Amino acid sequence: MSVDSVENARDNTGEGGAEQAVAATVRYYSVAPGVNLNVRSGPGTAYPVVRTLSQGAKVPIYCQTPGTTVSGPYGTSNIWDNIGNGEYVADSYVYTGADGYVTSRCS
């Protein structure tokens, strides 16, 4: 299963005390078993490592973008997953259940 959990976020805004609720769904995906995955500051292996994910980690994918081609447990791909502000991981190390993009492209 590619989706491990779903988290709902609510943003309350409005005028004159009126409240609008905007729900956003963030899906978490599993990193390949037995892998300590490098998180980089950009979509490629030339970017510095900003941290390392522990084995068994689950990550949100906010958007995806092309970058350096990487071979991993889930194939060879140039897709990089944005998992946070200035944090990217190679999609070939994340089980998404698909060979292509699973969310929107980063802008």
Summary of the structure (lengths in Angstrom):
residues: 107
radius of gyration: 15.4
end to end distance: 27.9
largest distance: 53.3
contacts: 290
relative contact order: 0.23
helix: 3%
strand: 56%
